[in-house]
Amino acid sequence: MATVLRSLRSSSVGTTTVNVGSYAAPSVTTGVVITGLVCVNRSASTITVSISITPGSDTQPATFLTSSTAILPGGSLILADEGNRIVLNPTNVVQAVSSLSASMDVTMSVAEIT
């Protein structure tokens, strides 16, 4: 088995939902593991953020990793790290949205196992 590591970023996320790093889990992999997922508030105000996994083309419903969670100015929220990993199904997409325009940066690290 081969593993491909990817670092995906979305800068200045605001009130419109975005796909983090414009990434969808490939359907040709054995599995995709989110090894890191960090949201950073780059504004001078407290923001609330929601991060979800959407099904892409499969039949599962969307699932929130966090919903309306507050992040203080200059603060961060870690949703996945070395001790807390998240598995994506083929074609799954991670989506992010903030309560304030252009206020959040999101970095996601994934391991694609083929």
C-alpha positions as CSV (number, residue, x, y, z in Angstrom):
1,M,0.0,0.0,0.0
2,A,1.1,3.5,-0.8
3,T,0.2,6.6,1.2
4,V,0.0,10.1,-0.3
5,L,0.1,13.0,2.2
6,R,-1.7,16.3,1.3
7,S,-2.0,19.6,3.0
8,L,-5.1,21.5,2.1
9,R,-5.9,25.1,2.9
10,S,-8.8,27.6,2.6
11,S,-8.0,31.2,3.5
12,S,-10.4,34.0,4.4
13,V,-13.4,31.7,4.9
14,G,-16.5,33.7,5.6
15,T,-20.3,33.5,5.5
16,T,-20.4,31.4,2.4
17,T,-19.8,27.6,2.8
18,V,-16.6,26.4,1.1
19,N,-15.1,23.0,0.5
20,V,-11.8,23.0,2.5
21,G,-8.9,23.1,0.0
22,S,-11.4,22.3,-2.8
23,Y,-10.9,18.7,-1.9
24,A,-13.1,15.6,-2.3
25,A,-11.9,12.2,-1.1
26,P,-11.0,10.3,-4.2
27,S,-13.1,7.3,-5.0
28,V,-10.1,5.2,-6.1
29,T,-8.4,5.1,-2.7
30,T,-8.6,2.4,-0.1
31,G,-9.2,5.1,2.5
32,V,-8.6,8.8,3.4
33,V,-7.8,9.8,6.9
34,I,-7.8,13.4,8.2
35,T,-4.7,13.6,10.3
36,G,-5.1,17.3,11.2
37,L,-7.8,19.9,11.0
38,V,-7.3,23.4,12.4
39,C,-9.5,26.5,12.2
40,V,-8.0,29.9,13.0
41,N,-9.9,33.2,13.7
42,R,-7.9,35.9,11.9
43,S,-10.4,38.7,12.8
44,A,-10.6,41.1,15.8
45,S,-14.0,39.7,16.8
46,T,-15.3,36.4,18.2
47,I,-16.6,34.2,15.4
48,T,-18.8,31.1,15.3
49,V,-17.8,28.4,13.0
50,S,-19.4,25.2,11.6
51,I,-17.4,22.3,10.0
52,S,-19.2,19.4,8.4
53,I,-18.5,16.3,6.3
54,T,-20.9,16.2,3.3
55,P,-21.6,13.0,1.4
56,G,-20.4,14.1,-2.0
57,S,-22.0,11.5,-4.3
58,D,-22.8,8.8,-1.7
59,T,-26.1,8.5,0.1
60,Q,-25.0,9.4,3.7
61,P,-26.4,12.5,5.3
62,A,-24.0,15.5,6.1
63,T,-22.4,15.2,9.6
64,F,-21.2,18.2,11.6
65,L,-17.8,17.9,13.3
66,T,-18.7,21.2,15.1
67,S,-21.7,23.5,14.8
68,S,-21.8,27.2,15.8
69,T,-18.6,26.9,17.9
70,A,-17.1,30.2,19.1
71,I,-13.4,31.0,18.5
72,L,-12.0,34.1,20.2
73,P,-10.0,36.7,18.2
74,G,-6.6,35.2,17.3
75,G,-7.7,31.8,18.6
76,S,-7.9,28.4,17.0
77,L,-10.0,25.3,17.1
78,I,-8.4,21.9,16.6
79,L,-10.8,19.2,15.3
80,A,-8.3,16.5,14.3
81,D,-4.8,15.8,15.4
82,E,-2.5,12.9,16.2
83,G,-4.8,11.4,18.8
84,N,-8.1,12.3,17.0
85,R,-8.3,11.3,13.4
86,I,-11.3,11.3,11.1
87,V,-11.9,8.8,8.2
88,L,-13.6,10.0,5.0
89,N,-15.6,7.9,2.7
90,P,-15.0,8.1,-1.1
91,T,-16.3,11.5,-2.5
92,N,-16.8,13.0,1.0
93,V,-16.1,16.7,1.2
94,V,-15.2,18.8,4.4
95,Q,-17.0,22.1,4.4
96,A,-16.4,25.2,6.5
97,V,-18.4,28.4,7.2
98,S,-17.9,31.3,9.6
99,S,-20.2,33.9,11.1
100,L,-18.1,36.8,9.8
101,S,-16.8,37.6,6.3
102,A,-13.2,36.6,5.5
103,S,-12.5,35.8,9.1
104,M,-11.2,32.2,9.3
105,D,-8.3,30.1,7.8
106,V,-8.7,26.4,7.7
107,T,-5.8,23.9,7.3
108,M,-6.5,20.2,6.8
109,S,-3.9,17.4,6.4
110,V,-5.0,14.1,4.9
111,A,-3.4,10.7,4.2
112,E,-4.7,9.0,1.1
113,I,-4.1,5.2,1.3
114,T,-4.0,3.4,-2.1
